Amino acid sequence: LHRRGPGLLLRDIQRGDDAQIDAVVAIIAQVAPDVLLLTGFDWDLDGLALTALSDHLARVGASYPHRFAPRPNSGVMTDFDMDGDGRLGGPRDAQGFGRFTGEGAMALLSRWPIKAEAAVNFTDLLWRDLPGAILPELGGEPFPSSRAQAAQRLSSVGHWAVPVTTPGGPVWVLAYHATPPVFDGPEDRNGLRNRDEAALWLHWLAGALDVPAPGGPLVLMGDANLDPDDGDGRPDALSALLTHPRLSDPQPRSDGGAAASARQGGANDDHVGDPALDTADWADASDASRNAPGNLRVDYVVPSRDLTVHAAGIHWPTDGADLARAEVASRHRLVWIDVEITP
């Protein structure tokens, strides 16, 4: 749900005839989550697009009266040549990739009250201030420059810890959307940043940041843009997060992901991870694309161990109208878990 200019998403929602938006709304209404994180959703200052989408959802019986969507880093322009291409003002010179402020941001929607005043927002944290940060270098020098690194925030979109008051008690949602670990050069700027975006949660849970982590139930939700087994990137921090002693990865699965991998072949044939865990349907080698990673597991919903998981899955149908709708909605599939708060 992101477009190539400000206001275009709101326009498309209000017109009421956009096939992709209709497909997204239909899938959300079908799966009916109580708490939903949207990634790749255009932000605007007054939340008009989010309100319009919420109204659309309410009309089909999926009401989300509580919403959280602070300003992201995507599209927030800097005064530096952040990608080192010798030019200023490009989408990669923003704090996070974006042609305009808020392109491809995040939004949290909930049936239950969100305690926005208690939320912890790490979006402004400088990358260099993360404990153990691995900053890019080229030729032994900071990339693109030491001045640029002094302004560069860690989050390409945002990192939020948001308390939701459920009927069973409060649950903290840890939400983020990391940069893809590609589209850079030998300095591996995006690969290193993607790695450290996952590492932020490790440091927070370890008590290494200024704001202490909550002691109660929590759920990590987001697009890590990284597969622990396949594709590009540095998966050590993500793998440590998925096996963290406080978390329990339910490994949501789908028959559709396995079927798609077998049907499409290409890069998928070389993967070592279980294709039933895949959450994104990306190009494979047969497309002759410069970036053809195949299908990967990049989207996660991971609860803490003090939540009882009753079921988990990925909305990836195998065929028919449901599959066609999912393909129109997004390259990503909706990941869900059913949990119960236990004393």
N, C-alpha and C positions, 0 to 999 in steps of 0.2 A: 504493500500500500504506500508506495512512494512514487512521486512523479518528477518530471524534469524542471519544474519551476514552482515558485511559491504560489499557493492558492489553488493549484490545479487539482489536488486531491479533494479539497472541499468542493470545487466545481463539479468534479466527477461524481461525488457522493450525492450532491444535491440534484443533479440531473436525473438520477434514478435509472439510468439505462446502461450502466457500465457492467459488462459481463464479469470482469475480474472481481469487482467489489461485491456483486451479487453472489459469486461463488464463495468468497471469503465469509460473507454473512451466513450463507446456507450451511457451511461446514461448522461454524461456531455454534449455530443454533442446533445442529444435529448432535454434536459432541457435548454441548451444554456444560462447559466448565464453570465452576463457582468463582475461580480466580484465573484470570487470563493475562498473559504477557504477549503483546504484539511487538514484534521487531520489524524494522523497515517501514515504520509509519511516520509520515511527515508531521513534524511539530509546527504549531503556530502559536504566537504569543497569547492569544485569547482562547486557545483550545477549541476553535470553531470546527475543525475537521473531526476531532475526537468526539465532540458533542453530536455532530451530524451522523457519524458512524454509530454512536450509541443509540441515537434515536431510531436509526434504521434497524438495529438489532432488536430494540424494544418492540418495534412493529411486528417482528416475526416471533415474538415470545421469549427473546433472550435479553432480559433486562439487566443492565449493569449500572446501578445508580452511583457507584463509587469509583472514582478514577484518579490516577496519579500520573502526571506527565510533565516533570520540570524541564527546563531548557537543557538540551543536550550539547555535546561538543561538536556534533556533525554540522559542517558548514559554517562554523564560527571562525571567521577569517582572522589570520595572524598577520603580522607585518614582516614575516620571514619566508624565505624560499624553503619550505619544510621538506620538499621532496628532492631538492638539489638539482632541479632541471634548468636553473638559470633564469627562471621567470617567477614573478610574483602574482598573487591573486587567483591562482588556479584552484580547482577543487581539492587538490592534494596539499595545498598550502594552508588549509583550514586546520583547526584543532583535530577534527576528524573529517574524513572525506565528505565533501558536500558542495553542491553548486550554489546552495543558499542555506541560510541558518535553519537548521531543523530537518534537512533532507534525510530521510531514512532513519528517523529517531526511534524511540520506544514509547509504549503506553501500557500502563497497568490498569486493568478493569476488574471490578469485583462486585459480587452480589452482597458481600459483607463489608462493614465499615472499614475504611483505611485510615489509620492514625497518621495523617500526613505530617503533623507537627512533631512527631517522634521519629520520622524517617531520618536515616543517615545517608547523605549524598556525597560520594567520593569523586564526583565528576570533575571537580576543579583540582584534584590532586595532581601535582607535577610528576611526570614520569621519573625524573631524577630523584624525587623524594620518597619513592617506594623503597623500602628496605631490600637490599640486594638487587636493585634494578640493573639490567643489562642493556646499556645504551649503545646505539650503533656507532661504529667507527669505520673510516675508510682511509687507508694509508696511514694508520696510527693516529688519525685526528678525529675529533668528534664530528659526527655527521648529522646534519649538514654543516653545523657550526656550533660552537659552545654557546653563543647568544641564542640561537634557535632552541637548543636543548634547555636553556634556562626558562623558556616560555612554553615548552611542549608539555601538555597534560597527558596523563597516561590513558585515560578513557577515550576511545575513538567515538563512542556514543555516550555512554554513561555507566556508572556503577551505583546502584541503589540498594539499600537495605530498608524494607518498608514493612511495618507491622500491620497485619490484617486481623481484625477482631472477628473470629469465626464463632459459631455456636458452641464449639468445643473448647474455645479459649484462643489466645493470641498465637498467631503464626507469623514469623518473619519471612518475607520474600526477598531473596538476594537476586537481583536482576541485573543483567548486563548483556551487551552486544559487542563482541570484539571485532577488530579489523581482520580482514582476510590476510593470511600470512604470505601473500604473493603481491604482485604488482609493484615490485621495488627492484633494487639492484644488488650488487655484491655486498653492500653494507647490511643487507637483510633487515632493514628498518621495520618493515611490517611483520616479519617473522618474529623478531625480538619483542616488538610491542604486543603482538598477539599472545606470546608466551607470558609476558608480565601482566597482561590483563587478567589471565587466570590466576596468576600468582598473588594478585592483590587479595583474593579471598582467602588464600592460605595464610597470608600474613595477618589478616584481620582475625581469623579464627584462632591464630596463635597468640593473639594479644599484642602484636607488634606495631599496631597503629594507634593513633591518639585516642580514637573512640573505641571503647571495649565492645566486643561482640556480645549479643544477648545470650542468656543461658537457656532459653526455652526452645520450642520447636522452630525449625526453619526449613525452607525449601529453596534450593538454588535453581533459578530458571533463566534460560537465555540461549542466545546463538553464540557459541564459542568460535564459530568459523574454523573448527579444528576437529579432526578425527584422531582418536588415540592410536589408531593402527595404520591408517592409510592416508595418502595425499601428502601435501607439503606441510611444513610447519615444524615447530618444536613442542612435542606433546608432553614433556616431562612434568610441567606444572599442572596441566589439565589432568594427567593420569594420577598425580598425587592428590588432586582434588576429588576425583572420582573414587579413590580408595581411602579418603580421609577417615580417621576413626570416628568422627562425629557424623559422617554422612553414610548413606547406604544407597548405592546406585541400583535401581530396580531394573535397569536395562530394558526399557520399553521396546517392543518388537512389532513387526507387521508382516503379514504374508505378502503384501503388495511390494514392499521393499525388496524382498528376496526374489519375487517374480520379475521385477523390473531389472534387477542386476543380471539375472540369467538371460532375459530377453534382449537387453541392450548390448551386452558383451563389452568389447573395447577395453578401456582401462579397468572396468569392473572385474575382468577375468584375472587381473594381477593382484587384486586386493586380498589381504589376509584376514581382515575383519569379517564378522558375520554380516551378510547383506541384509538380514532381517532387522538389524539395528540401525540401518541407514535412515536418515531423516531428510536428505536433500537429493533431488534428482538433477544432477549436473551433467554437462556434456561429457561424452566419452571420446576416445581417440578417433572413432570413425567419423566424427564431425570435422576433422582436420582443424580443430580450434587450437589457438595458442595455449589456452588454459582448458584442458579437458581432463579433470581429475576423476571423472566417474561419480557414482553415487557415494555419499559419505555420511557418517554420523557426526553432525555438527550442532544439533539442537538438543538441549538437555533440560530435564526436570528431575532434580535429585533431592530427596527429602533427608532430614536428619533421622537418626536411628530411633528417636523417641516418638516418631510417627509410624503407625502401623500401615503398611501398604497392602491394600486389598486387591488391586489390579493396576496394570500399566499397559500402555500401548501407543501406537502411532497410527494416526488416521491416514492410511495409505491403502485404499481399495485395490483389489486385483484387476477389476475390469468393469465395463459397463458405464452407466451414467455417473456413478459416484467417482470412478477414476477420472473420467473426463472433467468433472467439476474440480477435483483436486489439482489437476494439471493446469486448469485455467487460473485457479486461485494463486498458486505460487510454486516455485521450484522447491520450497520447503514444505514439509508436512507437519500437521499439528500433533504435538507430543503431549500425552496426558497421563496423569496418575490419579488413582483413587486412594486417599489416605484417611486415617482416623487418628485423632489425638488420644493417646493413652496416658493414664496417670503415671 
